[in-house]
Amino acid sequence: METVVSGIRSTGKLHLGNYYGALNNFVKMQEQYNCFFFIADLHSLTTHPTPNNLQETVRNVLVEYLAAGLDPEKSTIYVQSDLPEVAELYLYMNMNAYLGELERATSFKDKVRANPDNVNAGLLTYPVLMACDILIHHATKVPVGKDQEQHLEMTRTFGNRFNRMYNVDYFKESFAFNFSNELVKIPGLDGKGKMGKSEGEMNAVYLSDSPETIRKKVMKAVTDGGPTEENQQKPQEIQNLFDLMKLVSTADTLAHFENLYNTCAIRYGDFKKQLAEDMVISTTPIREKITAISADNDYLRKVAKLGADKAHESASKTLKDVREIIGFKSF
């Protein structure tokens, strides 16, 4: 059985982009693969969360993992910082990661442009830590979004470099993996890019949002003056909303509004009302589970402990092997 590894940063509540871009596939994968799904709280330290905020967001992600359908009996669900082996492997792999290749990473350059006053070493070596999350469990399949494909290429580079440096065939190559035909990018409501926690509260529809909040956000979504020619190409902000409707609405509903757009008869108010209601319907089962699971602290502690123990069993063997390969010996 092949191993799958993936994680989501604990920087806030999870949204539809996380669900349709990742969690929905995670739930399917756990039925067929040896899955490790973690909460990436070490990665979140690049933005310097307060201790209270860090604890709260880790707990939220754990609750939402479970509410979305991840099963601790089928998957290994753990908090990244509960696995110190990852931090130690991160140290070793950093010795074989070079400044030039790290500076060329697209995500690093984007972060530098967006936050020039917070260019810390953690941002620079982010791809190394991500690689260690994967290599520590010898994963061969990694469900990632389009913006993470370069990091996965770097993971293969670091693993292969380790193998060559020590003349071993130890780390396996890992590749992007999705149950659909292509990697998924879920658009946001602001008309610009993907749905994301860092793009502003109104850009994302969170899994825990109330029906009233969802309706408010969708009705404020960016649109234009409407089509002026039949069958004209949709501008990005309108295509984004149709892409969201494709996720949450029936095929008949989508076809109905596509026809209205193509015949210049669409009314965006009606379109957004329908989109909002379909989002409410699709998120209601998850939202109800979030409320129930969030109230059960004993269950959450049990899940976190079970996941940490299972992840440690896998990671400790890898780290023992790596230390021996490098040449660390106990006297």
C-alpha positions in Angstrom: 0.0 0.0 0.0 1.5 3.3 -1.1 1.9 6.1 1.4 0.1 9.5 1.1 1.2 12.6 3.1 -0.4 16.0 3.2 -1.0 18.8 5.6 -2.8 22.2 6.0 -1.2 25.1 7.8 -2.9 26.1 11.1 -3.3 29.8 10.2 -7.1 30.0 10.5 -10.4 28.3 9.9 -10.7 26.0 6.9 -12.7 27.1 3.9 -14.3 25.7 0.7 -11.0 25.9 -1.0 -9.4 23.6 1.6 -12.4 21.3 1.4 -12.8 20.9 -2.4 -9.1 21.4 -3.1 -7.8 18.9 -0.4 -10.1 17.5 2.3 -12.6 16.0 0.0 -9.8 14.0 -1.7 -8.2 13.1 1.7 -11.4 11.4 2.7 -11.4 9.2 -0.5 -7.6 8.5 -0.2 -7.9 7.1 3.4 -9.9 4.2 2.0 -7.1 3.0 -0.4 -3.8 4.3 0.9 -1.6 4.5 4.0 -2.4 8.1 4.8 -0.7 10.7 7.1 -2.6 14.0 7.4 -1.0 16.6 9.7 -1.7 20.0 11.0 1.2 22.2 9.9 1.7 24.3 13.0 5.5 24.5 12.5 4.9 26.0 9.1 2.6 28.6 10.6 5.4 30.1 12.7 6.7 32.1 9.8 3.9 34.5 10.5 4.6 34.7 14.2 1.2 33.7 15.8 0.6 34.3 19.5 0.6 31.2 21.7 -3.2 31.5 22.2 -3.9 32.0 18.5 -1.6 29.0 17.6 -3.4 26.7 20.0 -6.8 27.8 18.9 -6.1 27.4 15.2 -4.5 24.0 15.7 -7.6 22.9 17.5 -9.9 24.3 14.8 -8.1 22.5 12.0 -8.3 19.2 14.0 -12.0 19.6 14.5 -12.6 20.5 10.9 -10.5 17.6 9.6 -12.7 15.2 11.6 -15.9 17.1 10.6 -15.0 16.8 6.9 -14.7 13.0 7.3 -11.2 12.1 8.2 -11.2 9.0 10.3 -8.4 8.5 13.0 -8.9 4.7 12.6 -8.2 4.9 8.9 -5.7 7.8 8.7 -2.9 9.0 10.9 -4.0 12.5 11.9 -1.4 14.4 13.9 -0.1 17.8 14.9 3.2 18.5 13.2 4.9 19.8 16.3 4.1 16.6 18.1 6.6 14.9 15.9 10.1 16.2 16.9 11.7 13.8 14.3 10.5 16.2 11.6 12.5 19.1 13.1 15.6 17.0 13.4 15.4 15.8 9.8 14.8 19.4 8.8 18.2 20.3 10.3 20.0 17.6 8.4 18.3 18.3 5.1 19.0 22.1 5.4 22.7 21.2 5.2 22.1 20.0 1.7 19.8 22.8 0.5 21.5 25.7 -1.2 20.7 29.4 -1.1 20.3 29.9 -4.9 17.7 27.2 -5.3 15.8 28.3 -2.2 15.7 32.0 -3.4 14.4 30.9 -6.8 11.3 29.3 -5.2 8.2 31.1 -6.6 6.5 31.0 -3.2 9.5 32.6 -1.5 9.6 35.4 -4.0 5.9 36.0 -3.6 6.2 36.2 0.1 9.1 38.6 -0.1 7.1 40.9 -2.3 4.0 40.7 -0.1 5.8 41.0 3.2 9.2 42.7 2.8 9.5 43.3 6.5 9.2 39.7 7.4 11.7 37.8 5.3 12.8 35.2 7.8 14.8 32.1 7.5 11.7 30.0 7.9 10.2 31.4 4.7 13.5 30.7 2.8 13.7 27.1 4.0 10.0 26.4 3.9 10.4 23.9 1.0 12.9 22.0 3.1 10.5 21.6 6.0 7.8 20.6 3.5 10.1 18.0 2.0 10.8 16.6 5.5 7.1 16.2 6.2 7.0 14.0 3.1 10.3 12.2 3.4 9.9 11.3 7.0 7.1 8.8 6.1 8.5 7.8 2.6 5.4 9.1 0.9 5.2 8.5 -2.9 1.9 10.4 -3.4 1.3 14.0 -2.2 -2.1 15.7 -2.8 -1.0 19.3 -3.4 -2.4 22.4 -5.1 -1.0 23.9 -8.2 1.0 26.5 -6.2 2.8 23.7 -4.4 4.0 21.7 -7.4 7.4 23.4 -7.4 7.9 22.5 -3.7 7.3 18.9 -4.6 9.9 19.1 -7.3 12.3 20.4 -4.6 11.4 17.5 -2.4 12.5 15.1 -5.0 15.7 17.2 -5.4 16.5 17.0 -1.7 15.8 13.3 -1.4 17.8 12.4 -4.5 20.7 14.6 -3.4 20.8 12.8 0.0 20.8 9.5 -1.8 23.7 10.5 -4.0 25.7 12.2 -1.2 25.7 9.0 0.9 25.6 6.5 -1.9 22.3 4.9 -0.8 18.9 4.2 -2.3 16.9 5.4 0.6 14.4 8.2 -0.1 11.7 7.5 -2.7 10.5 10.1 -5.1 7.1 11.6 -4.4 4.7 12.9 -7.0 1.6 15.1 -7.1 -1.6 13.1 -6.7 -5.3 13.8 -7.0 -8.4 11.8 -7.5 -9.5 14.1 -10.3 -7.8 14.5 -13.6 -5.9 17.7 -12.7 -4.8 19.6 -9.6 -7.6 21.7 -8.2 -7.4 25.5 -7.7 -10.5 26.8 -5.9 -11.2 30.5 -6.7 -12.1 33.1 -4.2 -14.9 35.7 -4.1 -12.7 38.7 -4.7 -12.4 38.1 -8.4 -8.6 37.8 -8.4 -7.1 34.5 -7.5 -7.6 31.4 -5.3 -9.6 31.2 -2.2 -7.3 31.7 0.8 -7.1 32.5 4.5 -4.6 35.3 3.8 -6.7 37.0 1.2 -9.2 38.7 3.5 -12.3 37.5 5.3 -14.7 38.3 2.4 -12.6 36.2 -0.1 -13.3 32.9 1.5 -16.4 30.9 2.6 -15.4 29.0 5.8 -16.7 25.6 6.6 -18.0 27.0 9.9 -19.6 30.1 8.5 -23.3 30.5 9.4 -25.9 30.5 6.5 -26.3 34.3 7.0 -22.6 34.9 6.7 -22.3 32.8 3.6 -25.2 34.7 1.9 -23.7 38.0 2.9 -20.3 37.1 1.4 -21.6 35.7 -1.8 -23.9 38.7 -2.5 -20.9 41.0 -2.1 -18.8 38.9 -4.5 -17.2 40.9 -7.4 -19.2 40.9 -10.7 -19.3 43.2 -13.8 -22.0 44.9 -15.8 -23.1 41.7 -17.5 -22.5 40.2 -21.0 -23.0 42.3 -24.0 -22.7 39.6 -26.7 -24.0 36.1 -26.9 -21.5 33.4 -25.9 -18.8 35.9 -25.0 -15.9 34.7 -22.9 -16.4 35.4 -19.2 -14.0 37.7 -17.4 -12.1 36.2 -14.6 -14.3 37.3 -11.7 -17.4 35.9 -13.4 -15.7 32.6 -14.4 -14.6 32.3 -10.7 -18.2 32.3 -9.6 -19.3 29.8 -12.2 -16.4 27.6 -11.1 -17.7 27.7 -7.6 -21.2 26.9 -8.7 -19.8 23.9 -10.6 -18.6 22.6 -7.2 -21.7 23.1 -5.0 -24.7 23.1 -7.4 -26.4 20.5 -9.6 -25.4 20.2 -13.2 -28.9 21.4 -14.2 -28.5 24.5 -12.1 -25.1 25.3 -13.6 -26.5 24.7 -17.2 -29.4 27.0 -16.5 -27.2 29.9 -15.5 -24.7 29.2 -18.3 -27.5 29.5 -20.8 -28.7 32.8 -19.2 -25.2 34.2 -19.4 -24.7 33.0 -23.0 -28.0 34.6 -24.1 -27.2 37.9 -22.2 -30.2 37.3 -19.9 -28.4 36.6 -16.6 -29.3 38.6 -13.5 -26.3 38.4 -11.2 -28.5 38.9 -8.1 -30.5 35.8 -8.9 -27.3 33.9 -9.8 -25.5 34.8 -6.5 -28.6 34.0 -4.5 -28.7 30.5 -6.0 -24.9 30.1 -5.5 -25.2 31.1 -1.8 -28.1 28.7 -1.1 -26.2 25.8 -2.7 -23.1 26.7 -0.6 -25.3 26.7 2.5 -26.7 23.3 1.7 -23.3 21.8 0.9 -21.7 23.1 4.1 -24.5 22.3 6.5 -23.6 18.7 7.4 -20.0 19.7 8.0 -21.0 22.8 10.0 -23.2 20.7 12.3 -20.4 18.2 12.9 -18.0 21.0 13.7 -20.3 22.2 16.4 -20.7 18.6 17.9 -17.0 17.6 17.7 -15.8 21.0 19.0 -17.6 20.4 22.3 -15.9 17.0 23.0 -12.4 17.9 24.3 -11.8 14.3 25.5 -12.3 13.0 22.0 -10.0 15.6 20.5 -7.2 14.7 23.0 -7.6 11.0 22.2 -7.4 11.6 18.5 -4.3 13.8 18.8 -2.6 11.3 21.0 -3.4 8.4 18.8 -2.1 10.3 15.7 1.1 11.3 17.4 1.9 7.8 18.5 1.3 6.4 15.0 3.3 9.1 13.3 6.1 8.7 15.8 6.3 5.0 15.0 6.9 5.8 11.3 9.2 8.8 11.8 11.4 7.3 14.4 12.5 4.5 12.1 13.3 7.0 9.4 15.3 9.2 11.7 17.3 6.2 13.1 18.2 5.1 9.5 19.1 8.7 8.5 21.4 9.1 11.5 23.2 5.9 10.7 23.5 6.8 7.0 25.0 10.2 7.9 27.5 8.6 10.3 26.1 9.4 13.7 27.0 6.5 16.0 26.4 6.0 19.7 29.5 4.9 21.7 
